[in-house]
């Protein structure tokens, strides 16, 4: 399913370009939720963030997105592009 989402984002970026639509896939690392609870022991990331912190950061990035980043897969905390 992750591969399908990545392909969808890339296709939306290509098709949306002519309509000035910007799309990106945001990667939040592990978020402190009930869903993640069983996996926290093996969390490879330095910090477990709350859902509110994660949503706030995502909103910041969404507002700042422009066409140069369209179709990218972005780590929301480092703001680095992750290769597909």
C-alpha positions in Angstrom: 0.0 0.0 0.0 2.9 2.4 0.6 4.2 1.9 -2.9 0.7 2.7 -4.2 0.5 5.9 -2.2 4.0 6.9 -3.5 2.9 6.3 -7.1 -0.3 8.2 -6.5 1.6 11.2 -5.2 4.1 11.2 -8.1 1.2 10.9 -10.6 -0.8 13.7 -8.9 2.3 15.9 -9.1 2.8 15.3 -12.8 -0.9 15.7 -13.7 -1.5 18.6 -11.3 1.4 20.6 -12.6 -0.6 22.1 -15.5 -3.2 23.2 -13.0 -0.8 24.6 -10.5 -1.6 21.8 -8.0 1.2 20.9 -5.6 1.2 17.5 -3.9 3.7 15.9 -1.5 3.8 12.8 0.7 4.7 13.7 4.4 6.5 11.2 6.6 6.0 11.8 10.3 8.2 9.0 11.7 6.6 7.3 14.7 3.7 9.2 16.4 2.7 8.6 20.0 -0.7 7.0 19.4 -2.5 3.8 20.5 -1.7 2.3 17.1 2.0 2.8 17.6 2.0 1.6 21.3 3.1 -2.0 20.4 6.0 -0.7 18.4 7.4 1.9 20.7 10.0 -0.4 22.2 11.7 -0.7 18.8 11.3 3.0 17.8 14.4 3.9 15.7 13.8 7.6 16.0 15.3 9.9 18.6 12.0 11.3 19.8 8.4 10.1 20.0 6.1 13.1 19.2 2.4 13.6 20.0 -0.3 13.7 17.4 -0.8 17.4 18.0 2.9 18.1 17.5 2.9 16.1 14.3 -0.3 17.7 12.9 1.1 21.2 13.6 4.4 20.4 11.8 2.5 19.0 8.9 0.4 22.1 8.6 3.6 24.2 8.6 5.0 22.2 5.7 1.8 22.2 3.7 1.5 26.0 3.9 5.2 26.3 2.7 4.9 23.8 -0.2 5.6 25.1 -3.6 5.9 23.6 -7.1 9.7 22.8 -6.6 8.8 20.2 -4.0 5.7 18.8 -5.7 5.8 15.0 -5.9 8.4 14.7 -3.1 8.4 12.4 -0.1 9.4 14.5 2.9 10.5 13.7 6.4 8.5 16.3 8.3 11.1 16.8 11.1 14.3 17.1 9.1 12.5 18.6 6.0 14.7 16.3 3.9 13.4 14.6 0.8 13.3 10.8 1.1 14.2 8.9 -2.1 11.3 6.8 -3.4 
